[in-house]
């Protein structure tokens, strides 16, 4: 089997998932010289014991050799400002050295982090490689579709720089209630929603650098919100591949990510970057959704304005799932502007689109759960 950089990344990410480190290992660099493969990895935060790191290194080496690598070298990078668990193996330790030294380097700082949001079964990120493709529209209607199927659903507006939920949920101007100094998510359209748009002036631009956006996102998601018991927490991310998506993958063990794109090539190029970002962060990509797939005219005729089917073709080429397509309908725009997503489910074409996307996502989650290893302790 011929090894490529992407194949190496996929094998490392699979090993991370197998060892309970999904979303906690970033592949920083892959170098190949003949059949010798060198991989530089970084643990995102102090999340693993030295023993776990040693086992991960052994698994990565085994997987790469089975795929055709003649020799494997693993290097651990320090996280920004980090030490302890992530740096214990050194910045340039080879696989054998990592395994040999790992048992002697265990300390309390390397203990696994406590479970966050234990009351939430699945956290699903909705992302996009660029803005304007309908990511927030999909996040809102996916949440409502899951709720209509009988699930308990939360929705977080993590699009820090351009929060859309106040308008799309019809909660613009409403002030969230507090309990013990923490936000109580607003219960609207059957879902529990939190948005930074409820906490800042509607017309005020949020001119924040990365650390400020990082902090605001963490506070809204974890520190200052009283989330109830949920089957799903849908997180609407900012577009692109910047600080906030990285923060989410660091903070939570994501069940998966849904990537939204429109069919044209210029949008799909950015979609691929978003998919690769989640894969590099060991986050399972549940699939791509094609928004604005085709336009339905008042006379019922369909027009492929952006080149219908592009996202499906891209998903096949990437080897990931295709969750479905959303048509361009005036009703969808009107209900979004009017803050009434529930009304979309009275329109057969929209109801079918969003329900099918939700069903395909649930199927992918089930497939991932079956593929995950089980640990029997006796």
Secondary structure, 3 states (H helix, E strand, C coil): CCCCHHHHHHHHHHHHHHCCCCCCEEEEEEEEECCEEEEEEEECCCCCCHHHHHHHHHHHHHHHHHCCCCEEEEEEECCCCCCCCCCCCCCCCCHHHHHHHHHHHCCHHHCCCCCCCCCEEEEEEEECCCCCCCHHHHHHHHHHHHHHCCCCEEEEEECCCCCCHHHHCCCCCCCCCEECCEECCEEECCEEEEEHHHCCCCCCCCCCCHHHHHHHHHHHHHHCECCCCEEEEEEEECCCCCHHHHHHHHHCCCCEEEEEECCCHHHHHHHHHHHHHHHHCCCCEEEEEECCCCEECCCCCEECCCCCCHHHHHHHHHCCCEEEECCECHHHHHHHHCCCHHHHHHCHHHHHHHHHHHHHHHHHHHHHHHHCCCCCCC
